[in-house]
Each structure stands twice: as C-alpha cells, then as structure tokens.
Amino acid sequence: MNFLEEVKRVTYYQDEPLHHVFCLDVKSFYASVECLARGLDPMTTMLVVMSGDRNTSGLVLSASPAAKKRLGVSNVCRGFDVPKHPELVIAPPRMKLYMTYHKEILTIFRRYMADEDIHVYSIDEQFGDLTKSYHLFGESPEEVCHKIQREIFLELGLYTTIGLSVNVLLAKVCMDVEAKKNAGMFAHWGYEDVKTKMWPLKLSEFWGIGKRMELRLNQLGLYTIGDLALSNPFLLKTQFGVMGLQYYMHAWGIDRSILAEKEKYQPKEKSLGNSQVLPKGYTSATKIQIVLAEMCVQLAQRLRTKQVEGSVLSLHMQYAYEDGKRRSSLSHQIKISPTNHSKRLTQYVHRLFQKYWNHTEVRTISLYIGKLQPVSAFQLSLFEDPDLLMREEAIDQTISEIRSRYSFTSIFYAHSLIEGATALRRASLVGGHAGGMDGLDGNSHE
C-alpha cells in the first residue's frame, strides 16, 4: 500500500482491527503502598514518598491524592517546595516493596490473560489485551475490567484507573484523559469518540508528543490534536519523516500495534552509563574521584557483560542547590581508544574532572560511554609495558567473572571502603532508591 492509499484509509475505520485493550494505572502507586504499609487510607492520608534530604536534594517520587489536593504537591517536585504540615507523612522509597505489589498485580492479570497479552509499560502502569479471553470470564470486556479492578482493591488495597478501547493508543489516552478524572475510575472509548474527546486536546496533552515537538508543530500552525488530524499529511511527512505520518494516524486514533508482538522488538543500545545523587554535596576532589573510580568499575563491568567496548566517554556533574536555585553544571566528553578496561576508563574520567571541575560543590554525577562496538582483539601500546597491560586485563576479566557469578559486592577495590565512597551502599539499592523496609519506625512524620 503506497503513502496516498494509507492516508485515504485513515478516515475509514471499518478496515481497522478491533481489539479489547485496556491500560491500567495504580493511583499514586508508591504513596498508596506506603499508606497501606502503615495502616492508613491511601485516598485520605497526606503522604509523599521522598528520596534524599528534604532541605537539599529531596525529590518527591509520589504524592498521595490528598497531598496533591490539599498541599498542591506534585510528583518530581523538590523537597523544599513541599509545604510543611503536621499531618504530612514523609516516607523514604522502598523499591523492593513496590516491586512486590507490582508482581501481585501481574498475578491477578494472569487470571484473565496469557502472558503474551500483557505488556508492562512501567512499574505502576500496564496494558492488557482481553480480545481472546474476556468471554471466558464475563459477558463483556467492561465486566472483566471491573473484576480486575475489584480484585486488585480487595487483595492489595490499591485503587486503579482503567481505560478500555480498541487499540493500545486509545486505551492509554482514554485512561489519561477521562478515566483518571471519573469517580468510577473507568472509561471506555471507541473510534467514534476520537473527534469529540481526543481532538480538543492540546498537543502536549497527547501521549507521545513532548514540549519540544509541540513547539515544532506550533510553528506549522497546529495547536490541538484536531489541528493535527486535519493537517496536510504530506507536509508532516516532509517535516518529520515517518514520524510525521505516525503523528497524523495517531491523531485519528489509528494504532495497529499488538501487545503479543511488542516484546519482539529489542532496541539497539547506543550507549551505557550510570548516574547517582550523592548522599550529600561533595567539595573534596579526593572524594569525588573515588566515586568516579567506582563508577568506572561499574561501567567496565557492564561493558564486559555485554562483550562490547566504547570509544566516547561523557562526564556530567550537576552542582548543588543554593538558596533553592541550582548552580551551573559540568558536561564534557572525550574520544578514547575503544576499551572496557576499568583502569583506563578511570584515567580518562579523572583527566576530564581535573581539567574542567571549578571546585563547586557536586551533588549528582552521570557517566556514559558511547560508540559501542563488539570487543576486538587485545591492543598493546608502544608506550606501556605489555606484560603489565596483559596482567591488568586478566585481573579485570577475573573480577568480572566473579561478580557475574556471585554479586557486585563479592569482590571490590579497597577505595570503596574509604570515606566518601558510595558503591557498597548503592549496591543494595533498587532503581537508584532504597529497597529495604526502613521508614516504619514512626520517625517519618514532619
């Protein structure tokens, strides 16, 4: 089918496949779990899950509905922006606990669908396709969705919102636009709802269109999804390539992706890296370099596990807040000989740090390596002792194998025991946040 035929087909839905797909979101997931762990009502308790110190680096990861409504708190706002209130509960994140609840939700999903009909979008949001199975459990897909919601509430105590529609795109938009605002926390859309419910949306309110893309579309005189749907698809394709046609089709509610096929696509990694928020602001060059060395060791481990090496190394350091305002940052990169050797990576990173750091207090550090390629034959240098290089390579490989078999903390360098080091502490984190069961000692109230 050529491009013109594809465009003409968009306005006629009779040829489009009809699925029964839903998108489920757990209401204020982290905050709700913390409320339940404390025996509190997730809907009426004012609670925020905050990572870091409230007065300096604190970041709100999740806020309960009551905290959002009464205090105006939003997710990812800074800790010092959260109003103080005697009833507000500040909870540290516990990722392992949230993952346990997430797995229980998926267990409930599997009562109604096969694994291939379930797609995890995030820890608190997932899609399900009831097309092949809803008739086994109810008279309609709506009835089965309500059963899933009810079981999640009765068994886990969590409130959920569900958007049900004919494809993945409309299920997601339906949930975001209508279900989250309904008292019943449920909405059902069909193609007939696209013009009345979706077209009035601003571009940035639509799934998949960010602020930068919105500005580019605004320059073409497009401000709403309706504007996008009624625009010239040839112009969109000229301006944005294949994505232009996708935006056009999405504006008409067209999405032909199938959940059972989504896992078949594996994106090619273009870089590897890690980042961390330091436990406090670091002003000591020695302490910062210890952390950088640890990050290089971790980065080398990931490179070796994937059997690749990189040749572009990037260092980014965000400086600390001062009076609620962020200072400038350091961001530089360097081309290097392809490597996955921890000592060489450390040398390059320290060189960048020593050259560009202006002695400002550092709060976050990010390290990335790009231009990845399969590991080549070991390269000797005319300017270095070949025997020493080969011994260091053998040591790195041995350490990598031990960590792969046991754990990262099974063997580590002595500098990880020095004051300021963070690798051993971070090894127990999940997704960069605390994974344990702390925070239930009654000391988390303001």
N, C-alpha and C positions, 0 to 999 in steps of 0.2 A: 504494500500500500504506500503510495507516494505522499509527500507532505500535504498537498492540496486536498487529497481524499481524506487524510487524517483530520484536517481542520474541519471539513464539512461534516464529518461524522460526529464531532463533539456535541453538536446541538441536538442530536437524536439519541436518546438514552435506550431505545429498545434493543440496540445491539450490545449494550454494556452488560457484563456479568453481574448477577445479583447474589451477593453473599450476605450472611448474617454475622457481621463482625462487631465486636464491642471493644471499647477501650475503658479500662478501669483504673481509677486513681484513688489512692488511700488519702483521706483528708488529713493534712498536716501530719504525715506519717511519723517522723521522728518524735515530734512533740506528743502525738497521741500515744505512742508506745511508752514514752516516759511517764505520761499521766497514768496509764494503766499499771505500770510497774509500781507506782506509788499509791494505787487505790483511789485515784482521782478521776473525775469525769473529763474526758478529752474535749468536750464541747463547752464546758463552763469554766474550766480551770485556766488561769493565765499562766502559761509556761512557755519558755523559749529554750531551745537547745543551742548552746553557745560553745564554740570552740575557741580556746585561748582566753586570755585575761580581758575582762570587760573594759577596763580603763585604757588598754593599749591596743592589743591585737585581736580582741574579741570579734568573732564573726557569727552572726545568727544563722544557723543552718536550717532551723524550722521554728515556726511560731504557731501556737495553738490558735484556733478561731477566735477565742475570747481575747487573747493578747493582741491579735491583729485588729479586732474591732474596738476594744477599749483603749489601747495604748498606741494604735497606729503602727505597730511593729510589722516589718515585712521581712521575708526571707532574704538572706545575704546582706542585710544592713550591718553596720558596725556596732560593736558592743556599747560604745559611748553614746550612740544615738538612741539606745533603749531607755525610755523614761523609768525612773525609779518608782516602785510601788510596793507597799508592804505585802500585797498578796501575790506578787510576781515570783514565780519559781524559776531559777536559773539552773539548767541541767547540763552537765557535760555530755558530749556524744558517746554512744556505746554501739559501735557499728556491728559487733557480733550479735548483739541482742536484736537489732533491726533486721539483720540478715536471717535470724531465726524466724521472725514473724513473716518475712518475705517468703521463706521456704514453705511455711504453713499455708500461705495464700495460694501458692502454686499447687500444693497438695489438694486444696479444695477445687482448683481449676481442673485438675486431672480426673476428678469425679465425673466431669461433664465433657471433656475433650481429650483427644490424643495429644501427645507431646508436640507433634509437628504442627498442631493447630494453635499452639501457644507461643507468643513472642514477648520476651521481656524487654521492654523499652527502657526502663530504669528500675531502681530498687522499689519505687512506690507506684510505678505505672506499668501496666502490661496489657497486651492485646490478646483476644481470644476469638477463634472462628467457630461458630456453632452450626455452620451450614450443614455439616454431615451428621450432627449428633443431637440437635435440640429436640427432635421428635421422639427421642428415647426417654426424655426426662420431663416433657411438658407439652402443652398444646401449641406454644409459640415461643420464639426466641426471647420475647419480652418476659415471659413467665420464668424461663430458665435464668435470665439475668437477675431477676429479683430473688430467685433461690440462692444464687451465688452471693449476692449482697447480704442476704439474711444469714447465711451460714458463716460468712466472714465476721459478721457482727456478733452472732451468738457464740461462736467458738473462740474468737480472738478479741472481741470488744471493739473492733475498728469500724469506723464509718467510711463508706466508699461512695464514689460517684461513678456512674456508668453512662457512656454514650454508645448507642447502638445504631448501626447504619449498614449500608450496602457494600461499603469498602473501608479500607483502613483509614484513608484520609478523612472521609466524612465522619467516621466514628470518633476520631481524635478531635476534630473541630466541633462536632456536636457536644462532646463531653466538656470541652473548654468553654464554649460559648453559652450553652444552655444548661447542661446537667449540673454544673458546679453552682449555678445560681438558683436552681429549683429546690423547693422544700423537700421533694421526694428524692432528690439527688439522682435523677434518671431522666434521660431524654432519648427520643428515637427519631431519626431523620431518614428521609428518602431523597431521591433525586428531585422530587417536586418541591423540596424545601430549600434548594440551593439559592434560587433567586430572592426569596423573601427573607431568609435567615442568614445567608452567608454573604451575599453581595453587599449589604450595607457595611460590612466590617472594614475598618481601616487596614491597610496593607500589613502593618506591623502586628496586628492582632491575629494574623493568619499563621498557621503552623508552617514553618519553613521560610518565612520572609523576615529577615532581621532589619535593624535600623538602617544599616548601610545600603542594603538592597532597596529598602523603601525610598531612600533619598534618590537613588538612581532612577527608580520608576517614577518618582515625583517629577523629575526633570523631563519626563515624557508626557507629563500632564495626567498621570494616573495616581489616584489617591485612595480608592476603595477597591475591593475585590470585584465589584461590579464594573468599575472602570477597566480593570484588567481583563475581565471576561469579554467586554465589548470592544477591546482594542484591536489593532491590526496584528494578527499573529505573525505575519511575515516580518514586520518591524521588530517584534520581540525576538524572533529567531536571529535576525541580523545583529541586534544589540547584544544578546546574551547566549547565542548558540542554542544547543539542545535544551539548556535550562529555560530559555525563553518559551519554547513550546511546552515544557513541563508546567511552568507557571500558568500559561494560558489554559491548559487542560485542567489543572487543579482548580482554577477559578470557576470552572464549570462543574466541579465535583468529580472529575474523572480520575480514577486511580485503579490501575489494573494489577497491582501487586497482590500476591497471595502469600499469606502467612507461612504456609508449609514450605514455601520456596525461599523465604527471606534469609535463612541461615546459610544458603548455598553460596552467597557472596561473601568473600573474605577480602577486605580492603588491604592493599599492599602498604606496609609500613614504610614511611619515608624518613622517619627519624625515631630515635629512642631518647628518653630522658626521665628525669625526676625533679621534683621541686619540694620544698618544705618551708614551713613557717618556723622560725627559730623559737625556742622556749622563751627567749627574751631578746632585746636588742643587743647585738654584738658590736663592740667597738675595738676589740682586740684583734689585730691581724693574725696572731697565732691561732686563736680560737676559730676564726673564720676559715683559715687554711686547713685546720683539722677537719672541719665539716666538709670542705671542698674535697679533701683527700678521701673521706669516707664516701662521698657521693660518686667519685670517680671509680672507687672499688665496686660500688653497687652497679654503676653503669657498665663497667667491664664485665661483670657477672652476667648481665642481661644480654650483652653483645655475644658473649661466648655461648650462652644457652641457645641463642638463635643462629649461631655459627655465621655471624656477619661481623664486619668491621666498618668503621666510619671515618670520614675524612674532613668533616666540617664540625667544629666544636663551638658551641654557643654558651655564653655565660650571662645570666641576667640576675641582678640583685636589686631588690626593692628596699629603699631606705625607710627608716622608721617614721611613724607619725609624730608630729609635734604640734601640740595645741589643736588636735583633731584634723590637721592637714598633712597630707603625705608630701614628703620631700621628693626630690628627683630620684632617678634610678640609674643603674649601670647596666648597659646592654651592649655586648660586643661578641664577635665571633672570629675564629681563626681557621684557616685551612691547614690541615696537617697531613702527614703521610698516613694512609689507611692503617688503622690499628684497633685492637680491642684489649690492649695491654694497660692495666691499671696504673703502673708507674709512669708510662708515657703520657697517659691522659692527665694524671696529676701534675706532671711537669708543665704541660701546656696550659692547664687551668690556672695554676699558680702564676704563670707568666702573665696571663690576661689580668688576673686580680691585682698583681703588683704594679702593673702598668697603668690601670685605669681607676682603681679604687681611690676615692678622695678623702678617706678617713672618716666618712659619715657613718653613723650607726646603722647597721644592716639588720633587717627584720625578716626578709624572705630571700631564698636563693633557689634559682632554677638552673639546671644544667641539661643541655641537649646535644646529641651528636647526630649529624645527618650525612647525606650522600652514602647511604649504606650499600654494601656490596658483599657477596659471598667471600668467606675467608680465603685469601690467596696463600701461596707458599710463603714460608717464613723469610722475611727480608733482613739480611745482615747489612750493617753500616760500616763504611770505611773508617768512621770516626769513633767507633765504640768497640769495646772488647767483645768479639763474637762469642767467646765462652761464657762471659757474664750475661750477655743477652739471651743465650740459649738456656742458661740456668734460671733466669728470671721468667722466661716463657714457660719452662717446666713447672716452676713454682705456681705461677698464675693458673695454669691448667689443672694442677693438682688441687689447689684451693677451690677452683670452680667445680670440680667433680665432687669434692667432699660436701660443698654447700648444696649442690643439686641433689645429692643422695640423702642428706640429713636436713639441715636448715642453714639459713644465713649466719646465725649466731653460733653454729657448731665450730667455726674457726674464724678468727678475726685478728686484725692488726692491733698492736699494743696502743696505738694512738687513740683507739676507740674507748680506752679507759681514762684518758686524760680529761680534765675539766673542760667543758665546752663541747665535747663530742656528743653526737645525737644518734648514731646508727643503732646502738643496742636498744635505746629507748624506743626508737621508731620501728624496730623490728617486730614489736608487739602490737603495732597499730594496724587498723584495717581501713584501707582507703584514705590513709593520712590522718585518721582520727582514732581516738581511744576505742578499744574494742571490749574492754573489761566491764565489770559490774560495779564500778565505783559510782559515787553520786547518790547513794541511797542512805547516807548516814545522817540525814536531816540537816546538813550544813549547806544545802544548796538554795536556801531562801535568801532573798535580799533583805 
